[in-house]
Structures are given as C-alpha cells and as structure tokens.
Amino acid sequence: MNQSLNYATSAEEPTAVSAKTFKITAHKVEYLSSLTALRGIAALLVAVFHFEMAVARFVPAAQSMFFEKCYLMVDLFFIMSGFIMMHVYSNDFKQKIQADTLKKFLVARFARVYPLHIFSLLLLVVIVRWLTNWGNPPIILEQPADILPNIFLLHSFGLTHIYSWNIPSWSISAEFAAYLLFPVIALFINKKKAVAVLIFTVLIVTAYYAIMYLLPRVNPINPAIPVPHNLNTTFDYGYIRGIAGFTTGVLVYLLYESRAIRKAFSSDTASLLIIAGIILSLHFALNDGITVFLFAILVLSFTANTGKIADFCNRKFMQFLGNISYSVYLMQIFLQEPFSHGAYLPGTTGIGRGKQNIDFFLGLGYCVVYLILLILISYVTYRWVEGPSRRFINRILGK
C-alpha cells in the first residue's frame, strides 16, 4: 500500500482519518501520510530526550547515547518541513513571487505555528510569575528579559544568553525564519535548478560544518566546559541549523520527484536499513552530520515506501500521533517544569540537569506515564487551541 491518496492543500494540516481538503493553496497535493506518522515518532523521542535531561535519566550515556542524541530529532523536523513546503507550495512560486500568493503562504504558516507557541509561552509565564514569583530561587532559564524575543520568534538568533522559557520553541523561531526564505528558495530552484542545487548544497555543508567546528559556541550553564563538536545549538545559532535542515528537505524533495529514485527507495528493506543506520549512529554517537544525512534519506524512503511501513504509518493511531505532534513538542515543558523548581521523582539519585539517575525499569515506567499524560494534554491543545486558532486566522487573514 502506498501513501494515502487523500488530497489536501497542506500536508501538515489535514488528518488522514478525516481526509479533509483545506483551502490554503489553489491546487491539490497528495497527502503524505508517512511523514505525519514520522513526525509523531520524532516528537515522542524529543520528549523522551527532555525527560532524561530534566526529570530522570534511565539510560546512562555509558551504555547508549541513543536518547542523549535525540536532540537531533529536531533536525529531522526541519528536513520534513522543507520537504513538505516544496510538496505543497513549490508551484505557487514557479514563475514569480506574487503579493497575494506570498500573503496566503505566510498567513498559513503563521496560523500553523504561532497560536500554540504564544499560548504555551504565556501560560508558562503565568505559571512562573504567580506560582513561583519569577523563580524563587531564580531560574536562569526563565528571565523576564527573555520574554520579548520569545514572543517575536527571535530566540534562535543569539538575542538571549541561554535557551529560555519554553525551551523547545527555539526551533519554531528557526523554522519561521526558513519560511520567510522559502519563496525565494523555491523560485530560485524553479528558475535555475542546477545552479540552485549546487549553491544550496555548498551552503548546507558549510552551515553544518560551521556550527560544529567554526562558530564560537559557549556552554551557557558553565562557560568553562567546552562545547562538543555537534549540532546541538539552539538559542545562539539555531536559525542557521534550522535553515540548513529546511533547505536539506527542499533538496530531498527534488530527488523524490524522480520516479526512478522513488522506485529505488520504495521497499521496506531500504527503509529498515536506513532506520538501522540511524539507530546505530545515535547509539554510538557518530558525527551529527552522518545522522542528519541518514535523516534526509529516511524522509525520502518513507515517502517513497509502498510496503508494510506505509501500511503501518497509515494506521489511525500513528496518524493521531502525527496530528498532535506539534502539541507534544510544545506542551512537554509543563510536565518538566516542576523538576526545574526542585521537584524530583522517588528513586532518583543525583542533583542537576541530566544528573538525576534512576533504575532503568523504574525510570521506564515513569517515562511511559509521562508520555501518556503528554499525549492526553496534547490532544486537548490540538483539539481546542491549534485547530480552532489556525482555522480562525486563515479565515480572517488568508482571504
């Protein structure tokens, strides 16, 4: 079974269950259900990564670096986003950038990411202000001065001294920067594909290399501790990371357009080999560039798959996880917040972010409960915040 053949005008908005068509673009595009499922899996892995960092570490890094490296799932999100934007909007910027088309695109992207971002941020501000008196004792991740950069989606541009407030939302800042560039990227590719591919490939490689080896990165908690050569940059150079990943997804889509390439990656064997490579890369903490490359091929293989993996991704529960993935990503902070203010789980030993160790089976049990609660909370915000606000903004501003 191939990808769901439902049609929709944005591959991010519709649900495979309802198969609705959204009036966002003038043309219909195939709904890529496998990427919806993949988003759900990636969001849960990010949530587990933050559970280990903020709540309790049940898989020691000495045994496996898999969860330690799951910050890279954000790069998978960026790649999927660039891929989907090309799939949905490339034809809108084929000949030129028209004001009306540009407006509809930006309104649709704003409606997609901003309402839940501002909702979660303001809710977090209220909790910190009234329940903890701005953090007492002070929490350096929740400074009043950092609220404005967060509101205006500027908190991946080095305007704060540390990752702040709803920490995962730095990537929303980076992604929106990529949205602003996308019309130019798409137009350049549509006009001068060969030249554009060459230039973008060089820029992507340069950006990733610069993040890992050239840019002056400093540990915001303890500047005396050297920063590893990895891609885990957020508040300082996160926008570079986001744009590089997004553009990678754009280039992957150009491969997807080739029928021969889709056929080459259509088997379950191809997808399973790539998944195995990613697991090994994360487990052994190979260079982040290798993992990102494998992510790019994973997106290609999942969208091209015509076997059991496509069937699995089309299951209602997997589509459900994908649909609520944005809420999972942004609402996880509220289950982690108590532990930033001194709470701890029975059975943990050690104090400090990433140092609260716990027995594997006990920690796994806690983590399962955490994920169940997160899914329930995320369904509520998806149902009552994300969906209504997106439809309202598109209806009012997208005309």
GUSEMI-568689 format. One line per field, with one value per residue: x, y negated, z of N, C-alpha, C in turn. Coordinates in steps of 0.001 Angstrom, whole numbers, plus 500000, padded with zeros to 6 digits. Each point is the difference from the previous one (the first is absolute). Example, Ala and Ser with C-alpha at 12.3 -4.5 7.8 and 13.67 -1.06 7.14 Angstrom:
2
npx: 513190;499650
npy: 505690;498950
npz: 507800;499280
capx: 499110;500820
capy: 498810;498810
capz: 500000;500060
cpx: 500900;499230
cpy: 498800;498910
cpz: 500000;500730
//
This chain:
399
npx: 500846;499711;500518;499382;498998;499807;499226;500982;499761;500100;501203;499993;499022;499780;498975;500731;499544;500055;501245;500114;499415;501196;499294;501225;500102;500314;500971;499639;500429;500778;499199;501158;499218;501005;500039;498674;500069;500896;499191;499002;500693;500373;498751;499604;500884;499590;498761;500412;500590;498945;499302;500903;499876;498673;499658;500303;501285;499306;500617;500954;500652;500551;498695;499408;500385;499168;499504;501266;499932;498920;500903;500590;499009;500467;501186;499481;499518;501172;500588;499162;500246;501298;499983;499255;500779;501008;499566;499766;501096;500777;498860;499825;501249;499300;499256;499259;500363;498745;499613;498967;500781;500904;499003;499372;501183;500349;498781;500064;501244;499646;498904;500928;500957;499447;498746;500431;500896;499180;499116;500911;500511;498847;499578;501160;499891;498721;500338;501031;499231;498878;500570;500956;499220;499862;499706;499632;501246;500796;499275;501246;499226;499590;500717;499423;501297;499864;498978;500447;501281;499464;499378;501103;500119;500700;499526;500248;500004;500213;498709;500058;500274;498783;499823;498857;499286;499120;500945;499167;499363;501286;499616;498967;500854;500792;498929;499539;501252;499947;498834;500592;500953;499035;499186;501060;500103;498676;499944;501066;499475;498830;500800;500848;499381;500756;499954;498692;499910;500860;499424;498789;500510;500699;498920;499294;500920;500134;498683;499837;500954;499467;498792;500490;500642;499221;498711;500116;499735;499140;500422;498674;500085;501039;500373;500385;498800;500903;499611;499326;500673;498861;498774;500261;499739;499586;500260;501190;500159;498915;499978;501315;499911;499021;500612;501116;499336;499354;501126;500525;498916;500250;501296;499645;499164;501060;500600;499094;500213;501141;499273;501145;500227;498756;500127;501178;499226;499270;501057;499428;500703;499762;498733;499936;500710;499253;498890;500506;500308;498796;499449;500800;499675;498756;499934;500763;499043;499673;500808;499528;500998;500532;499589;500345;501096;500076;499773;500845;500793;499837;500007;501030;500548;499649;500292;501064;499925;499942;500665;500480;501086;499641;499741;501148;500599;499255;500478;498780;500551;500690;498884;499375;501028;499961;498689;500274;500877;499397;498843;500326;500464;498937;499205;501059;500244;498688;500406;500872;499130;499205;500660;499647;498982;500784;498987;499789;500315;499187;501172;499961;501189;500584;500659;499144;499869;499333;499907;498678;500902;499538;499544;500486;499581;500465;501128;500051;499620;500849;500905;499535;499925;501215;500284;499379;500490;501179;499719;499536;501004;500798;499227;499985;501299;500210;499120;500481;501281;500735;499076;499289;501165;500440;498847;499990;501300;499913;498913;500600;501206;499541;499080
npy: 501198;499048;498787;499452;500331;499660;498982;499136;498802;500664;500520;498851;499399;500780;500724;501096;499869;498675;500001;498928;499098;499390;498890;500505;500945;499550;500844;501213;500506;501016;500552;499636;501046;500512;498782;500099;501288;499677;498966;500873;500887;499063;499545;501261;500183;498845;500415;501176;499374;499190;501129;500537;498881;499899;501261;500999;500285;500766;499340;500482;498858;500562;500246;498844;499445;501017;500022;500105;500725;500215;499102;500973;500472;498925;500496;501125;499278;499386;501175;500562;498925;499994;501307;499822;498981;500744;501024;499108;499248;500958;500522;499570;500472;500372;498938;499619;499055;500404;498759;500302;500653;499036;499126;500738;500099;498737;499664;500900;499589;498718;500285;500629;499071;498807;500340;501203;499422;499039;500951;500856;499011;499432;501222;500222;498831;500277;501227;499576;499050;500669;501067;499332;498933;500255;501117;500644;500446;499033;500074;500281;501088;499266;499223;499002;499681;501310;499408;498762;500400;500623;498894;499357;501202;499368;501016;500002;498684;500599;499696;501263;500069;500551;501296;499470;499881;500024;500684;501018;498901;500121;501268;499498;499344;501064;500732;499044;499927;501328;499866;499012;500909;500822;498941;499402;500912;500058;498676;499942;500977;499401;498965;500331;501126;500201;498718;499987;501193;499577;498816;500535;500924;499093;499226;501083;500522;498789;499890;501260;499850;498830;500534;501063;499221;499059;500039;498808;501265;499588;500815;499828;501255;500508;498735;500512;500534;500650;499390;501143;500688;499375;500388;500268;499165;499124;499364;500507;501201;500095;498717;500074;500651;499167;498932;500479;500390;498855;499386;500777;499745;498750;500236;500555;498971;499365;500748;499671;498907;500648;500494;499942;498832;499602;500557;499384;499077;500696;500778;500933;500792;499129;499883;501322;500059;499028;500572;501155;499348;499455;501162;500577;499057;500076;501316;499958;499075;500482;499484;498872;499643;501121;499700;498742;500469;500859;498921;499352;501075;499906;498676;500139;500869;499226;498931;500733;500363;501234;500232;500851;499308;499893;501309;500203;499171;500734;500732;500078;500893;500490;499925;500558;500815;500172;500123;500681;500315;498982;500435;501217;499391;499213;501024;500645;498716;500126;501118;499211;498997;500864;500732;498915;500266;501074;500316;501176;501010;500697;500258;498679;500047;499021;498865;499346;499096;501090;499743;499937;500859;501049;500993;500836;501063;499459;499594;501203;500492;499195;500372;501226;499825;499478;500988;500838;499393;500036;501220;500215;499359;500654;501038;499601;499702;501188;500531;499331;500151;501028;500937;499606;499793;501151;500606;499433;500184;501207;500099;499401;500572;501206;499055
npz: 500000;499165;499834;501026;499203;501270;499728;500157;500437;501121;499825;500621;499340;498942;500354;500069;501233;500055;499495;500766;499225;500124;499990;499878;499090;498790;500348;499594;501146;499673;500871;500542;500124;499290;499472;499936;499701;499083;499782;500096;499300;499134;500081;500001;499039;499498;500230;499519;498998;499992;499986;499203;499318;500082;499777;499199;500170;499156;499013;500806;499819;501080;500119;499784;498870;499819;501235;500373;498903;500719;500410;499316;500756;500600;499675;500478;501006;500075;499846;500862;500726;499680;500225;501081;500334;499548;500693;500948;500158;499542;499580;501240;499960;498940;499768;501028;500859;499989;500188;499229;499153;500061;499948;499089;499420;500212;499604;499026;499790;500059;499325;499326;500132;499724;499730;499730;499218;499616;499753;499559;499277;499675;499755;499417;499380;499807;499659;499287;499455;499911;499496;499360;499799;498704;500609;501049;499959;499534;498913;499618;499892;501029;499223;500690;499987;500163;500608;499800;500073;501048;500404;499632;500545;500914;500690;498683;500251;501153;500086;500378;501293;499901;499787;499623;501107;499019;500593;499746;500418;500393;499801;500685;500769;500059;500255;500797;500425;500035;500629;500650;500043;500356;499897;500545;500964;500122;499955;500779;500719;499979;500225;500969;499704;498939;499689;500204;499429;499092;499877;500017;499195;499343;499966;499709;499200;499467;499988;499641;499101;499663;500084;499397;499102;499492;500212;500600;500178;500939;500946;499880;500424;499372;499759;501162;499796;499290;498905;500001;499107;500249;499678;501268;499024;500920;501139;499702;499466;500743;499643;500163;501136;500338;499519;500561;501087;500063;499658;500931;500725;499652;500211;501149;500029;499582;500918;500892;499301;500160;499018;499336;500577;499781;498811;499935;500546;499153;500166;500748;499210;499021;500369;500128;498887;499518;500452;499574;498884;500079;500311;499113;499131;500461;499955;498913;499931;498805;499114;500530;499216;500494;501233;499803;499438;501012;500754;499214;500042;501326;499893;499189;500829;501036;499308;499683;501276;499497;501139;500912;499754;498730;500036;500643;499158;499212;500985;500487;500836;498976;499277;501026;500191;498689;500072;501118;499044;499409;500439;499604;498926;499944;500248;499545;499785;499904;499451;499391;499927;500642;499112;499318;500794;499889;499218;500543;499228;500774;500517;499800;499454;500676;499909;499266;499040;499664;501315;499760;500421;499317;500736;499091;500662;501119;499427;499434;501172;500647;499093;500142;501320;499955;499163;500814;501081;499390;499613;501226;500579;499191;500259;501261;499975;499445;500817;501048;499674;499616;499955;501062;500615;499496;500217;501200;500188;499492;500761;501013;500035;499742;500068
capx: 499154;500809;499535;498567;499707;499165;500599;499834;500810;501205;500295;500086;498743;498905;500159;499738;498732;498878;500251;499411;500768;500102;500156;501158;500598;499041;500070;499971;501233;499850;500271;501058;499652;501165;500692;499202;500383;501397;500004;499567;501097;501074;499574;500087;501415;500453;499439;500797;501286;499851;499734;501299;500761;499371;499244;500732;500755;499912;500952;501278;500715;501051;499406;499525;499827;498828;499121;500841;500129;498686;499810;500069;498668;499587;500507;499065;498849;500348;500065;498624;499313;500422;499430;498558;499768;500168;498905;498724;499999;500977;499343;499550;501122;500655;500423;500336;499389;498902;499659;498859;500445;500918;499202;499288;500997;500475;498877;499816;501091;499806;498856;500398;500971;500049;499018;500383;501227;499698;499186;500857;500910;499296;499595;501200;500294;499029;500348;501236;499813;499089;500212;501374;500524;501092;501078;500582;501175;499966;500244;500611;499328;498704;500229;499028;500587;500000;498633;499754;500542;499170;498733;500210;500675;501382;500825;501033;500921;501027;499546;499936;501281;499820;498686;499144;498558;499632;501295;499948;499440;501038;499945;498912;500661;500848;499163;499307;501009;500060;498782;500170;500918;499548;499586;501191;500629;499194;500086;501340;500043;499133;500591;501370;500096;501357;500804;499451;500370;501430;500219;499380;500769;501207;499602;499574;501197;500740;499267;500153;501409;500245;499382;500737;501435;500528;499335;500437;498938;500368;499056;499320;499920;501357;500880;501286;499866;500022;498821;500370;499845;498732;499027;499051;499945;498582;499707;501054;500072;498928;499420;500844;499672;498658;499966;500769;499176;498854;500465;500283;498713;499639;500783;499521;498773;500377;500261;498703;499282;500453;499307;501009;500515;498930;499934;501181;499837;498610;499874;500167;501412;500725;499645;500495;501452;500247;499641;501081;501141;499726;500096;501418;500649;499642;500513;501447;500308;500804;499923;498619;499780;499615;498608;499145;499956;499106;498641;499562;499660;498822;498823;499804;499559;498650;499024;499995;499700;498733;499851;499423;500248;498925;498786;500121;499860;498611;499118;499359;500727;501210;499565;499635;501238;500531;499151;500198;501444;500409;499625;500934;501283;499970;499365;500793;500637;499162;500253;501389;500174;500183;501332;500887;499787;500356;499315;500755;499263;500543;500886;501085;501201;500725;499323;500443;499453;500662;500742;499067;500009;498955;499976;499434;498594;499216;500002;499183;498605;499709;500001;498762;498929;500261;499583;498540;499466;500327;499092;498670;500055;500199;498729;499151;500443;499791;498561;499351;500849;500593;499034;499136;500749;500494;498875;499570;500973;499916;498731;500002;501141;500438;499142
capy: 498802;498795;498890;499711;499208;498843;498777;498859;498886;499919;501324;499949;499716;500955;501281;501098;500610;499219;499782;498736;499150;498665;499005;499170;499717;500103;501327;501103;500781;501278;499966;500956;500509;500558;498931;499698;500985;499773;498844;500458;500755;499063;499164;500802;500189;498735;499951;500904;499313;498987;500716;500414;498821;499177;500739;501168;500701;501442;500670;499291;499751;501004;501192;499635;498563;499841;498918;498812;499394;499771;498600;499947;500159;498668;499867;500770;499115;498971;500634;500293;498743;499542;500940;499760;498688;500170;500841;499281;498603;499696;499478;498628;499086;500596;498972;498791;499912;499044;499512;500724;501364;499897;499733;501223;500937;499570;500109;501427;500462;499333;500645;501360;500132;498965;500031;500884;499444;498893;500570;500718;499034;499166;500869;500240;498746;499882;500982;499591;498717;500031;501148;500053;498643;499868;500949;499736;499260;499617;500998;499217;500284;499319;498603;499107;499318;500894;500241;499330;500774;501190;499588;499611;501104;499604;500639;500892;499084;499519;498825;500377;500549;501420;500490;499381;500212;501295;500250;500546;499071;499345;500523;499311;498783;500368;500458;498869;499334;500774;499685;498695;500169;501047;499560;499714;501299;500726;499300;500230;501383;500113;499255;500442;501158;500540;499024;499909;501212;499904;498955;500380;501112;499414;499225;500927;500636;498948;499645;501067;500032;498817;500215;501008;499808;498654;498925;499907;500444;500001;500682;498919;500324;499895;499673;500684;501323;499869;500457;501080;499734;500598;499055;499632;498558;499656;498575;499161;500156;500907;499617;500590;501433;500188;499701;501054;501207;499715;500006;501405;500601;499504;500750;501389;500057;500063;501421;500684;499759;500975;501288;501053;499952;500488;501458;500569;499914;500335;501263;500000;500266;498729;499208;500655;499808;498613;499920;500661;499094;498889;500524;500200;498691;499381;500832;499843;498559;499639;498583;499582;499849;501313;500244;499114;500570;501158;499463;499551;501197;500589;499289;500468;501399;500105;499465;500867;501378;500579;501278;500101;498767;499074;500496;499675;498545;499631;500392;498832;499506;499319;498715;499208;499497;498963;498813;499273;499914;498629;499817;500809;499300;498758;500124;500840;499171;499886;501182;499910;498773;500193;500510;498841;499236;500764;501282;501163;501258;501001;500972;499337;499622;498952;498713;499188;500356;501128;500793;500700;501377;500844;501374;500037;500394;498979;498827;500297;499888;498572;499388;500407;499179;498645;499926;500116;498699;499026;500245;499515;498534;499555;500122;498879;498759;500169;499917;498766;498817;500036;500041;498813;498768;500054;499743;498612;499103;500180;499440;498542;499358;500699;499705
capz: 500000;499900;500812;499919;498817;500294;499489;500896;499548;500806;500536;501445;500654;500019;500664;499068;500373;499478;498572;499583;499111;500561;498938;500291;498703;498899;499404;500950;500037;500693;501436;500298;501324;500683;500717;501186;501013;500366;500910;501312;500613;500325;501124;501224;500320;500590;501350;500833;500187;501040;501251;500533;500384;501038;501022;500497;498953;500239;499107;500138;498748;499857;499399;498665;499775;499137;500444;500149;498675;499384;499627;498540;499415;499544;498631;499173;499804;499019;498681;499583;499715;498680;499030;499886;499382;498555;499513;500036;499552;498953;498798;500243;499755;498839;499055;500749;501326;499972;501339;500551;500294;501133;501194;500393;500513;501316;500941;500293;500859;501291;500650;500372;501090;501032;501093;501100;500581;500909;501085;500945;500616;500974;501105;500796;500701;501099;501030;500663;500693;501147;500875;500508;500189;499027;500286;501311;499547;498581;498961;498927;498736;499987;500323;499345;498845;498843;499528;498716;498876;499807;499388;498604;499305;499749;501027;499457;499314;500914;500749;501408;500441;500245;499572;501012;500069;499418;499365;498636;499009;499202;498631;499301;499523;498861;498888;499381;499172;498753;499240;499357;498871;499080;498662;499195;499739;499012;498716;499472;499518;498823;498878;499711;500898;500139;500741;501353;500739;500304;501004;501271;500572;500596;501175;501058;500554;500699;501220;500993;500418;500828;501315;500771;500157;499789;500736;501411;500901;501419;500883;500721;501422;500540;498867;500103;499387;498532;499262;499066;498568;499591;499439;501048;500227;500099;500156;499440;498542;499613;498708;498952;500021;499465;498568;499318;499956;499136;498610;499708;499644;498666;499010;500016;499207;498586;499743;500056;498746;499002;500141;500149;501374;500878;499865;500654;501456;500318;500732;501452;500281;499951;501180;501213;500041;500408;501422;500737;499972;500918;501372;500292;500043;501276;501099;500109;499950;498841;499642;499764;498566;499471;500381;499213;498648;500057;500126;498672;499233;500643;499494;498623;499981;500553;499046;498817;500384;499536;500674;501339;500749;499630;500664;501424;500163;499720;501101;500609;501167;499538;499467;501170;500600;499120;500052;501260;500251;500332;501401;500791;500016;500768;501314;500897;501022;501195;500822;500453;500773;501449;500306;499932;501236;501185;500160;499541;500044;500928;499368;499270;500738;499296;499893;498876;498699;499366;500979;500878;499521;500556;499502;498655;499929;500689;499135;498826;500430;500125;498668;499325;500584;499491;498599;499951;500422;498958;498873;500391;499999;498617;499288;500424;499350;498557;499715;500433;499779;498661;498898;499909;499731;498621;499092;500177;499367;498547;499525;500126;499345;498797;498846
cpx: 500878;499496;498506;499740;498935;500685;499690;500936;501162;500240;500135;498630;499002;500287;499650;498652;498837;500129;499350;500911;499977;500314;501154;500751;498967;499974;499966;501311;499755;500406;500980;499834;501202;500769;499221;500373;501421;500134;499599;501097;501109;499645;500096;501453;500616;499511;500774;501375;499904;499635;501320;500830;499434;499431;500810;500671;499992;500846;501319;500713;501093;499479;499516;499832;498719;499139;500771;500080;498654;499656;500019;498656;499448;500480;499165;498742;500286;500009;498601;499261;500372;499431;498524;499709;500183;498833;498708;500053;500932;499360;499496;501090;500822;500577;500440;499314;498946;499575;498880;500382;500922;499240;499306;500958;500416;498899;499796;501079;499904;498880;500357;500848;499809;498975;500400;501283;499671;499146;500892;500959;499303;499512;501185;500386;499075;500362;501232;499791;499186;500229;501401;500606;501253;501169;500666;500343;499989;500322;500540;499339;498715;500154;498993;500546;499963;498609;499780;500636;499203;498693;500172;500802;501432;500976;500870;501093;501061;499610;499776;501330;499948;498661;499005;498529;499618;501149;499890;499553;501062;499898;498864;500519;500829;499167;499282;500970;500132;498771;500161;500900;499447;499552;501180;500710;499253;500099;501348;500110;499166;500586;501343;500331;501438;500881;499546;500409;501463;500250;499440;500744;501253;499655;499591;501212;500811;499334;500185;501439;500306;499421;500861;501438;500483;499391;500391;498886;500519;498932;499303;499880;501348;500968;501344;499969;499972;498712;500431;499803;498740;499074;499025;500116;498548;499778;500993;500059;498918;499405;500814;499697;498643;499925;500762;499180;498817;500406;500411;498724;499519;500731;499584;498736;500312;500357;498694;499221;500396;499324;500994;500546;498937;499918;501160;499854;498628;499836;500133;501464;500808;499727;500578;501516;500353;499676;501094;501239;499834;500130;501462;500733;499718;500614;501490;500445;500966;499830;498570;499681;499578;498532;499050;499890;499050;498549;499452;499576;498772;498714;499683;499424;498586;498950;499908;499495;498625;499691;499360;500212;498938;498688;500004;499772;498564;499025;499493;500804;501264;499655;499597;501246;500614;499208;500216;501476;500464;499643;500903;501305;499977;499416;500803;500611;499206;500089;501423;500217;500156;501414;501068;499922;500135;499287;500910;499138;500620;500840;501137;501162;500766;499160;500562;499496;500816;500752;499094;499863;498940;500123;499244;498504;499094;499902;499158;498521;499569;499852;498735;498824;500099;499509;498486;499350;500225;499083;498604;499944;500068;498728;499084;500416;499870;498541;499442;500843;500514;498970;499144;500761;500531;498886;499553;500943;499949;498729;500033;501091;500370;499184;500775
cpy: 498757;498946;499826;499091;498943;498763;498856;498913;499703;501348;499982;499910;501143;501210;501094;500637;499254;499697;498730;499282;498585;499002;499049;499661;500243;501393;501061;500776;501280;499866;501114;500534;500553;498933;499565;500948;499771;498800;500419;500742;499057;499138;500761;500229;498728;499897;500914;499393;498974;500615;500405;498806;499323;500789;501150;500724;501498;500820;499238;499854;501032;501275;499747;498495;499705;498821;498695;499226;499677;498520;499850;500244;498656;499766;500820;499188;498951;500577;500309;498725;499465;500859;499692;498649;500069;500775;499204;498681;499682;499374;498570;498975;500504;498948;498715;500050;498902;499649;500814;501425;500017;499784;501268;501027;499628;500071;501457;500517;499373;500682;501401;500030;499014;500160;500898;499516;498913;500486;500663;499051;499191;500822;500279;498756;499829;500949;499554;498735;500160;501174;500048;498625;499762;500931;499653;501345;499752;501170;499260;500247;499209;498555;499113;499338;500855;500236;499391;500728;501266;499651;499746;501038;499642;500732;501140;499186;499423;498779;500299;500660;501509;500422;499648;500345;501348;500435;500567;499002;499218;500442;499383;498676;500298;500399;498839;499173;500714;499756;498686;500097;500922;499489;499714;501300;500746;499358;500247;501413;500169;499308;500587;501222;500458;499077;499929;501202;499949;499000;500420;501156;499489;499238;500902;500635;498991;499648;501054;500070;498828;500178;500931;499596;498550;498928;500018;500347;500115;500742;498957;500247;499814;499761;500714;501380;499851;500534;501090;499568;500711;498924;499477;498519;499566;498490;499112;500057;500946;499685;500566;501488;500269;499783;501065;501281;499854;500078;501405;500721;499575;500808;501469;500128;500057;501432;500780;499835;500984;501345;501129;500040;500485;501526;500665;500034;500477;501236;499806;500207;498713;499176;500603;499874;498587;499813;500635;499116;498838;500452;500181;498673;499285;500763;499765;498541;499673;498518;499616;499832;501309;500269;499137;500496;501198;499569;499584;501189;500687;499351;500450;501419;500160;499501;500864;501403;500453;501315;499908;498731;498958;500416;499628;498510;499534;500408;498766;499443;499264;498640;499057;499406;498892;498720;499184;499714;498596;499679;500817;499248;498784;500143;500857;499208;499991;501239;500005;498841;500231;500423;498918;499176;500875;501310;501135;501247;500930;501028;499379;499704;498984;498756;499246;500534;501114;500907;500771;501441;500832;501400;500069;500283;499002;498748;500193;499890;498558;499356;500360;499183;498564;499851;500104;498675;498947;500159;499482;498476;499478;500126;498828;498717;500086;499750;498615;498746;499978;499871;498757;498728;499977;499680;498548;499041;500126;499388;498474;499345;500617;499727;499263
cpz: 500000;500959;499839;498813;500252;499441;500938;499550;500912;500636;501505;500652;500075;500854;499010;500283;499369;498522;499488;499018;500540;498892;500324;498724;498914;499383;501099;499925;500783;501460;500359;501418;500758;500766;501230;501128;500486;500929;501407;500736;500446;501205;501315;500403;500564;501441;500949;500265;501124;501351;500648;500460;501247;501165;500580;498846;500302;499031;500084;498663;499764;499347;498577;499928;499222;500436;500187;498683;499351;499841;498487;499331;499521;498572;499023;499736;498931;498583;499484;499621;498626;498889;499762;499352;498490;499405;499852;499238;498833;498766;500174;499707;498814;499053;500684;501354;499956;501419;500635;500399;501209;501301;500486;500592;501417;501050;500399;500934;501387;500779;500477;501261;501149;501122;501164;500658;501013;501169;501044;500710;501083;501185;500914;500790;501197;501135;500780;500821;501270;500938;500590;500202;499160;500310;501311;500640;498489;499067;498780;498653;499839;500462;499273;498737;498738;499424;498617;498815;499717;499309;498507;499203;499602;500916;499469;499313;500932;500798;501477;500367;500233;499403;501104;499826;499392;499102;498581;498936;499241;498537;499198;499450;498753;498790;499328;499158;498659;499142;499241;498774;498918;498634;499077;499635;498894;498619;499334;499422;498737;498772;499557;500857;500218;500832;501451;500840;500410;501123;501354;500664;500694;501278;501161;500675;500806;501323;501081;500517;500930;501398;500844;500315;499981;500895;501478;500981;501434;500788;500868;501502;500676;498851;500037;499352;498480;499369;499024;498545;499504;499441;501047;500368;499915;499998;499273;498471;499490;498644;498841;499868;499352;498502;499214;499884;499063;498530;499570;499579;498627;498927;499949;499160;498508;499604;499939;498699;498901;500245;500234;501427;500981;499958;500732;501519;500465;500878;501506;500374;500025;501253;501272;500127;500456;501477;500857;500056;500965;501448;500399;500128;501317;501172;500222;499914;498869;499700;499628;498520;499350;500295;499183;498560;499961;500169;498635;499143;500588;499497;498582;499984;500546;499014;498749;500308;499520;500706;501368;500823;499676;500654;501476;500248;499775;501099;500736;501172;499587;499399;501131;500658;499150;500069;501268;500271;500363;501444;500921;500180;500925;501401;500975;501146;501296;500889;500547;500970;501502;500377;499825;501276;501234;500205;499519;500139;501039;499252;499222;500936;499184;499851;498803;498683;499356;500953;500954;499511;500720;499406;498670;500005;500717;499137;498756;500340;500143;498621;499227;500519;499488;498557;499860;500390;498921;498792;500312;499981;498567;499181;500341;499287;498484;499645;500263;499824;498566;498885;499885;499656;498578;499013;500080;499275;498484;499429;499990;499157;498659;498762;498917
//
